[in-house]
Amino acid sequence: MPSIFVKKPFPFAVDGNQVVEVQAGKQDVSERCALVAVDHLGVAEYLDRQNLSGLREDGPTVAEWVEAGYLAANYPPQGFASRSSQEEIDAAIELQKGAEDETDPLKMTVPKLKEWLTAQGIEFAADAKKPALQALVPKND
């Protein structure tokens, strides 16, 4: 019997006739209920998934990954389970495709922004995060 964490309550037909409301929070449910909640409805996640897959569950969302300067196409990081839906990942990848041609340094990806700063002769720490790099952009650019 798998354990799931329900993010949003949902109705579930236990035997095809009797419908129950599965409440938010930690729930021990049947395999079928877990499959419906996690894979079909997307309203829950497995609590014991880390043990089954060997992946950590505490990684970034795709938005956090991209904000840190990584390519959405490389999400999720190695060793981590995804915390974002496939739709969110696809949207982030599409958004970054257009960003490669970006000319506004404040809208560039971190690698492009680093290239731009280097071309402008502006020094920065190699491990600087996007907000710190954006702060180095002169106000008139």
Secondary structure, 3 states (H helix, E strand, C coil): CCEEEECCCEEEECCCCCEEEECCEEEECCHHHHHHHHHHHCCEEECCHHHHHCCECCCCCHHHHHHCCCCHHHCCCCCECCCCCHHHHHHHHHHHHHHCCCCCHHHCCHHHHHHHHHHCCCCCCCCCCHHHHHHCCCCCC
